[in-house]
Amino acid sequence: MTHIDIAGLEVGQEIGSRTFKLTRDSLVRYAGASGDFNPIHYRDDFAQKVGLPGVLAHGMLTMGVAVQVAAEWVGDAGKVIDYGVRFTKPVLVDAAAGALLTVTGKVGEIDAENNQVRIDLTAIFNETAVLGKAQARVQL
């Protein structure tokens, strides 16, 4: 487990960055785990029929992947005590190339009294932010 000294943190400090590759296999596995078998997540023809440019990653999969940056930094996913996002843009998952999602975390707020830190996450796909106000509160 990582020990983080709250006194050494500063608002705006980057805590980490990671690129995740989402594939159609990722979507199938997530659909099985979540029970969300909406065909927009695995069939190009269906996605296009309903006006989408292609197959989309599940929003909750994107959200779950993004929080990993905060969980890895704090060293224990159980120390993520609050997490919320707004979905702003879809992540299109190409059948051959997949999709790369780059997530960066920065210290957004420090609550020294309660030994908690808010991590602001930025999730980028194709040079566009796909999550808005993505914030995880961690207990140190």
Rosetta silent file (secondary structure, phi, psi, omega in degrees, C-alpha in Angstrom):
SEQUENCE: MTHIDIAGLEVGQEIGSRTFKLTRDSLVRYAGASGDFNPIHYRDDFAQKVGLPGVLAHGMLTMGVAVQVAAEWVGDAGKVIDYGVRFTKPVLVDAAAGALLTVTGKVGEIDAENNQVRIDLTAIFNETAVLGKAQARVQL
SCORE:     score description
SCORE:     0.000 S_00000001
   1 L     0.000  140.960 -179.232    0.000    0.000    0.000 S_00000001
   2 L   -83.942  134.742  173.703    1.204    3.474   -0.855 S_00000001
   3 L   -99.454  124.576 -179.850    1.671    6.011    1.920 S_00000001
   4 L  -114.527  126.623  178.254    0.789    9.529    0.795 S_00000001
   5 L   -88.441  108.863 -176.943    1.750   12.511    2.923 S_00000001
   6 H   -60.534  -30.165 -179.743   -1.155   14.944    2.656 S_00000001
   7 H   -66.802  -22.420 -179.593    1.109   17.795    3.778 S_00000001
   8 H   -90.633    2.492 -178.679    3.210   17.317    0.636 S_00000001
   9 L   -93.115  152.512  176.223    0.288   17.692   -1.760 S_00000001
  10 L  -133.727  143.546  174.564   -0.719   20.800   -3.675 S_00000001
  11 L   -60.565  133.032 -178.516   -3.909   21.636   -5.542 S_00000001
  12 L    96.197  -12.100 -179.831   -3.221   21.181   -9.239 S_00000001
  13 L   -67.742  131.372  177.192   -0.526   18.559   -8.688 S_00000001
  14 E   -76.494  134.572 -179.310   -0.723   15.687  -11.168 S_00000001
  15 E  -105.352  -10.577  178.041   -1.075   12.303   -9.482 S_00000001
  16 E   157.338  163.768  178.774   -0.794   10.143  -12.572 S_00000001
  17 E  -147.756  144.288 -179.912   -1.821    9.469  -16.122 S_00000001
  18 E  -152.734  144.617  175.998   -2.620    6.268  -17.943 S_00000001
  19 E  -107.003  129.525 -179.377   -3.857    5.213  -21.352 S_00000001
  20 E  -112.122  137.062  175.773   -6.400    2.406  -21.520 S_00000001
  21 E  -102.032  120.530  174.480   -7.221    0.467  -24.673 S_00000001
  22 E   -99.851  134.547  179.429  -10.864   -0.464  -25.043 S_00000001
  23 L  -124.277  171.489  175.126  -11.666   -3.168  -27.586 S_00000001
  24 H   -62.314  -33.280  174.708  -14.813   -4.841  -28.788 S_00000001
  25 H   -61.199  -39.887  177.028  -13.777   -7.724  -26.518 S_00000001
  26 H   -58.435  -41.511 -178.063  -13.766   -5.256  -23.597 S_00000001
  27 H   -67.223  -40.009  178.624  -17.326   -4.290  -24.471 S_00000001
  28 H   -64.133  -45.457  179.725  -18.492   -7.905  -24.633 S_00000001
  29 H   -62.263  -42.781  179.982  -16.905   -8.680  -21.270 S_00000001
  30 H   -65.677  -40.616  178.446  -18.431   -5.570  -19.707 S_00000001
  31 H   -58.985  -42.633  178.704  -21.859   -6.394  -21.161 S_00000001
  32 H   -64.153  -40.027 -178.525  -21.662   -9.836  -19.567 S_00000001
  33 H   -72.931  -35.759 -174.344  -20.622   -8.430  -16.208 S_00000001
  34 H   -94.835  -21.899 -175.142  -23.162   -5.608  -16.176 S_00000001
  35 L    83.527    7.366 -179.949  -26.067   -7.213  -17.983 S_00000001
  36 L   -93.377   94.903 -178.060  -26.199   -4.281  -20.444 S_00000001
  37 L  -103.991   30.524  176.992  -26.606   -5.992  -23.803 S_00000001
  38 L   -60.185  127.873 -175.383  -27.838   -2.947  -25.719 S_00000001
  39 H   -64.623  -11.525  175.776  -26.744   -3.596  -29.335 S_00000001
  40 H   -66.690  -13.363 -179.085  -25.270   -0.090  -29.672 S_00000001
  41 H   -96.313    1.763  178.544  -22.359   -1.545  -27.702 S_00000001
  42 L  -151.987   -8.348 -178.360  -21.548   -4.355  -30.133 S_00000001
  43 L  -123.003  113.758  178.615  -23.333   -3.972  -33.502 S_00000001
  44 H   -59.428  -44.172 -176.846  -22.261   -1.303  -35.987 S_00000001
  45 H   -61.048  -41.997 -179.820  -25.381   -1.761  -38.118 S_00000001
  46 H   -68.536  -45.406  179.913  -27.698   -1.234  -35.153 S_00000001
  47 H   -57.435  -43.874 -179.457  -25.722    1.738  -33.815 S_00000001
  48 H   -69.262  -34.306  179.411  -25.855    3.416  -37.224 S_00000001
  49 H   -63.372  -31.101  179.477  -29.563    2.626  -37.623 S_00000001
  50 L   -95.262   13.046  172.809  -30.298    4.640  -34.461 S_00000001
  51 L    93.099    9.669  178.594  -28.156    7.554  -35.649 S_00000001
  52 L   -93.014  153.795  179.986  -24.837    6.831  -33.963 S_00000001
  53 L   -73.734  -13.179 -179.191  -21.542    6.911  -35.856 S_00000001
  54 L   168.926 -169.352 -178.902  -20.640    3.426  -34.630 S_00000001
  55 L   -67.777  133.420 -178.533  -20.379    1.154  -31.613 S_00000001
  56 E  -108.202  143.365  169.724  -20.059    3.024  -28.315 S_00000001
  57 L   -67.623  147.370  174.615  -18.331    1.971  -25.124 S_00000001
  58 L   -60.785  137.164  178.005  -20.701    1.682  -22.167 S_00000001
  59 H   -59.166  -41.323 -178.924  -20.678    4.917  -20.191 S_00000001
  60 H   -69.504  -27.475  173.978  -20.232    3.050  -16.935 S_00000001
  61 H   -67.251  -45.750  177.922  -17.272    1.155  -18.409 S_00000001
  62 H   -59.199  -43.959  178.989  -15.648    4.462  -19.340 S_00000001
  63 H   -62.300  -45.058 -179.081  -16.381    5.778  -15.847 S_00000001
  64 H   -65.736  -38.112  178.024  -14.970    2.646  -14.206 S_00000001
  65 H   -65.880  -44.250 -175.715  -11.803    2.717  -16.264 S_00000001
  66 H   -61.095  -38.787 -176.705  -11.193    6.399  -15.518 S_00000001
  67 L   -68.423  -14.624 -179.837  -11.339    6.023  -11.724 S_00000001
  68 H   -58.782  -31.488  178.896   -8.477    3.522  -11.878 S_00000001
  69 H   -61.552  -44.018  178.455   -5.992    6.413  -11.968 S_00000001
  70 H   -69.120  -42.903 -178.893   -7.210    7.607   -8.554 S_00000001
  71 H   -63.076  -41.411  178.880   -7.456    4.072   -7.140 S_00000001
  72 H   -67.027  -37.741 -179.584   -3.911    3.223   -8.224 S_00000001
  73 H   -65.103  -44.532 -177.764   -2.557    6.467   -6.774 S_00000001
  74 H   -78.129  -17.676  173.440   -4.154    5.916   -3.356 S_00000001
  75 L    89.772   -0.471 -177.431   -3.120    2.251   -3.463 S_00000001
  76 L  -161.493  115.147 -178.938   -6.485    0.716   -2.554 S_00000001
  77 H   -58.184  -26.373  178.272   -9.742    0.988   -4.512 S_00000001
  78 H   -67.609  -13.991  178.676  -11.597    0.793   -1.191 S_00000001
  79 H   -87.643   -3.233  171.552  -10.193    4.206   -0.305 S_00000001
  80 E   -81.958  107.580 -171.733  -12.210    5.823   -3.097 S_00000001
  81 E   -99.899  -11.485  177.205  -15.106    7.005   -0.960 S_00000001
  82 E  -158.237  144.391 -178.636  -17.039    9.073   -3.517 S_00000001
  83 E  -158.128  133.669  176.950  -16.999    9.306   -7.291 S_00000001
  84 E  -151.974  153.214  177.763  -19.117   11.040   -9.880 S_00000001
  85 E  -145.262  166.552  164.869  -18.926   12.115  -13.506 S_00000001
  86 E  -116.361  134.836  177.390  -20.996   13.682  -16.255 S_00000001
  87 E   -85.215  119.544 -175.089  -20.951   11.899  -19.588 S_00000001
  88 L  -109.421  -32.640 -179.842  -20.160   14.523  -22.222 S_00000001
  89 L  -145.956  150.071  178.084  -19.106   12.621  -25.360 S_00000001
  90 L   -79.462  158.027  172.486  -19.222    8.975  -26.432 S_00000001
  91 L  -105.151  111.080  178.983  -16.200    6.719  -26.852 S_00000001
  92 E   -83.662  128.866 -177.071  -16.415    5.057  -30.272 S_00000001
  93 L  -110.356  104.124  179.652  -14.785    1.647  -30.294 S_00000001
  94 E   -66.553  141.487 -177.327  -13.525    0.683  -33.747 S_00000001
  95 L   -60.871  -37.195 -177.564  -13.804   -3.040  -34.556 S_00000001
  96 L   -94.495  -48.134 -172.726  -10.142   -3.304  -35.570 S_00000001
  97 L   -88.591  -19.037 -174.853   -8.311   -0.505  -33.769 S_00000001
  98 E    73.877 -151.331  179.696  -10.352   -0.265  -30.587 S_00000001
  99 E  -148.041  137.254  176.484  -10.255    3.041  -28.713 S_00000001
 100 E  -103.498  126.763  178.914   -7.587    4.692  -26.593 S_00000001
 101 E  -116.480  117.231  179.760   -8.764    6.542  -23.509 S_00000001
 102 E  -103.717  123.579 -176.443   -6.155    8.668  -21.747 S_00000001
 103 E  -117.541  131.217  177.585   -6.948    9.569  -18.154 S_00000001
 104 E  -124.676  137.898  178.450   -5.044   12.104  -16.068 S_00000001
 105 E  -115.591  140.315  176.433   -5.652   12.832  -12.411 S_00000001
 106 E  -134.318  149.247  175.059   -4.867   16.028  -10.526 S_00000001
 107 E   -66.825  120.449 -179.226   -5.354   17.085   -6.930 S_00000001
 108 E  -102.016  -27.235 -178.238   -8.479   19.249   -6.966 S_00000001
 109 E  -161.350  144.405  178.887   -8.988   19.826   -3.251 S_00000001
 110 E  -122.174  124.145  177.020   -7.242   18.900   -0.028 S_00000001
 111 E  -114.598   85.513 -175.628   -9.186   18.331    3.198 S_00000001
 112 L   -64.817  -33.577 -178.297   -6.385   17.915    5.723 S_00000001
 113 L   -60.871  -39.919 -179.147   -8.791   17.837    8.678 S_00000001
 114 L  -101.696    3.555  179.470  -10.492   14.682    7.359 S_00000001
 115 L    57.350   44.625 -179.358   -7.396   13.336    5.582 S_00000001
 116 E  -125.644  151.318  179.189   -9.218   13.336    2.240 S_00000001
 117 E  -133.345  135.384  171.612   -8.254   14.475   -1.233 S_00000001
 118 E   -93.070  127.509  177.670  -10.473   15.188   -4.220 S_00000001
 119 E  -105.093  124.024  175.828   -8.946   13.959   -7.452 S_00000001
 120 E   -94.286  124.723 -176.285  -10.123   15.655  -10.644 S_00000001
 121 E  -108.314  138.412  174.570   -9.936   13.272  -13.585 S_00000001
 122 E  -116.902  122.987  179.926   -9.693   14.170  -17.247 S_00000001
 123 E  -114.591  118.874 -174.664  -10.614   11.425  -19.725 S_00000001
 124 E  -116.950  129.985  172.831   -9.618   12.090  -23.333 S_00000001
 125 E  -130.052  126.433 -179.218  -10.616   10.120  -26.430 S_00000001
 126 L    51.235   45.988  176.226   -9.587   11.409  -29.874 S_00000001
 127 L    65.473   18.553 -179.492   -8.440   14.720  -28.366 S_00000001
 128 E  -128.527  135.841  175.608  -11.869   15.301  -26.785 S_00000001
 129 E   -69.676  129.369 -178.189  -12.883   15.155  -23.135 S_00000001
 130 L  -107.438   -9.448  174.591  -15.516   12.436  -22.745 S_00000001
 131 E  -126.187  139.384  175.763  -16.267   12.930  -19.052 S_00000001
 132 E  -113.031  149.173  178.665  -17.126   16.188  -17.359 S_00000001
 133 E    45.150   45.787  177.685  -16.688   17.005  -13.709 S_00000001
 134 E   -81.093  110.055 -175.841  -15.110   13.615  -13.079 S_00000001
 135 E  -134.755  130.705  176.047  -14.156   13.748   -9.412 S_00000001
 136 E  -118.819  132.200  175.242  -13.108   11.056   -7.004 S_00000001
 137 E  -101.386  128.427 -179.493  -12.735   11.658   -3.273 S_00000001
 138 E  -118.827  147.489  177.266  -10.154    9.437   -1.616 S_00000001
 139 E   -99.079  121.209  178.233   -9.467    8.741    2.044 S_00000001
 140 L   -87.639    0.000    0.000   -5.781    8.782    2.898 S_00000001
